Amino acid sequence: MKHAAERFGALARGRLMYGDAMKELMLRFRLTPIYDETIREALMEHSDFDGVKGIFKEISEGKIDLRFFRSKDKPTPLAYHILYRHVDIPELIAPENVATDNMTRLRISIEGRSIDMLCFDCGKLTRDASIASLPDHPFCQDCSSKLLAPLFWSSAYATNILHKKQDKQSLDENEQKALTRARRSADLVIAYGRRAIIAQSVYGIGPQTAARVLSKMHESDDEFYRDLLEAKLQFIATRPFWNN
């Protein structure tokens, strides 16, 4: 459809498109001459119906031995693309090659982010630290402490709470919960370093889930990111039922 759209002038020629952008073209150009031309071209120029008839004829005559393969765990790469549009979370049924692509995209996405980090020893807030450039065991630039909490919500709010705690001021229930959560995140960072920050930056992964993933002590980054992706997908799959 991309090439047909280029010929019609709807898309600039030579434009690079991948993944979801390519899949959206069908919806974008549905009920247009571009869609009709794509179907016509596929049927008339890229389909070998005579060849298909010949294969079926040889199967019926016993000249071709037909064997069946049933994938018990995941759809085959061909079946996956057929099922893709009919499941809520297609990543959960992705074959190995597609899952690897998803894992790579997750890794690139995480390493391209910046986060704020709060030191629980001196109270220093470091803003916009690039995850990709963090050392294996991050430390505070002011006091060298490794007790750093990665903050993915209001950094100023968490910093003010910590300062109140350090000044021995009383905290309300919500403030205490927020500080406890941040401290749990910091405990993971001091134990697991940069990987703890990476784990907690994944959508749906909090300190508890991160601790479970990190405790596996993965020997390779591929294994680590694969478990992070599985945890993320598990969260997405179960989240709608939490309030039921």
Rosetta blueprint (number, residue, H / E / L):
1 M L
2 K H
3 H H
4 A H
5 A H
6 E H
7 R H
8 F H
9 G L
10 A L
11 L L
12 A L
13 R L
14 G L
15 R L
16 L L
17 M L
18 Y L
19 G H
20 D H
21 A H
22 M H
23 K H
24 E H
25 L H
26 M H
27 L H
28 R H
29 F L
30 R L
31 L L
32 T L
33 P H
34 I H
35 Y H
36 D H
37 E H
38 T H
39 I H
40 R H
41 E H
42 A H
43 L H
44 M H
45 E H
46 H L
47 S L
48 D L
49 F H
50 D H
51 G H
52 V H
53 K H
54 G H
55 I H
56 F H
57 K H
58 E H
59 I H
60 S H
61 E L
62 G L
63 K L
64 I L
65 D L
66 L L
67 R L
68 F L
69 F L
70 R L
71 S L
72 K L
73 D L
74 K L
75 P L
76 T L
77 P H
78 L H
79 A H
80 Y H
81 H H
82 I H
83 L H
84 Y H
85 R H
86 H H
87 V L
88 D L
89 I L
90 P H
91 E H
92 L H
93 I H
94 A L
95 P L
96 E H
97 N H
98 V H
99 A H
100 T H
101 D H
102 N H
103 M H
104 T H
105 R H
106 L H
107 R H
108 I H
109 S H
110 I H
111 E H
112 G L
113 R L
114 S E
115 I E
116 D E
117 M E
118 L E
119 C E
120 F L
121 D L
122 C L
123 G L
124 K L
125 L E
126 T E
127 R E
128 D E
129 A E
130 S E
131 I H
132 A H
133 S H
134 L L
135 P L
136 D L
137 H L
138 P L
139 F L
140 C L
141 Q L
142 D L
143 C L
144 S L
145 S L
146 K L
147 L L
148 L E
149 A E
150 P E
151 L E
152 F L
153 W L
154 S L
155 S H
156 A H
157 Y H
158 A H
159 T H
160 N H
161 I H
162 L H
163 H H
164 K H
165 K H
166 Q H
167 D L
168 K L
169 Q L
170 S L
171 L L
172 D L
173 E H
174 N H
175 E H
176 Q H
177 K H
178 A H
179 L H
180 T H
181 R H
182 A H
183 R H
184 R H
185 S H
186 A H
187 D H
188 L H
189 V H
190 I H
191 A H
192 Y H
193 G L
194 R H
195 R H
196 A H
197 I H
198 I H
199 A H
200 Q H
201 S L
202 V L
203 Y L
204 G L
205 I L
206 G L
207 P H
208 Q H
209 T H
210 A H
211 A H
212 R H
213 V H
214 L H
215 S L
216 K L
217 M L
218 H L
219 E L
220 S L
221 D H
222 D H
223 E H
224 F H
225 Y H
226 R H
227 D H
228 L H
229 L H
230 E H
231 A H
232 K H
233 L H
234 Q H
235 F H
236 I H
237 A H
238 T H
239 R H
240 P H
241 F H
242 W L
243 N L
244 N L
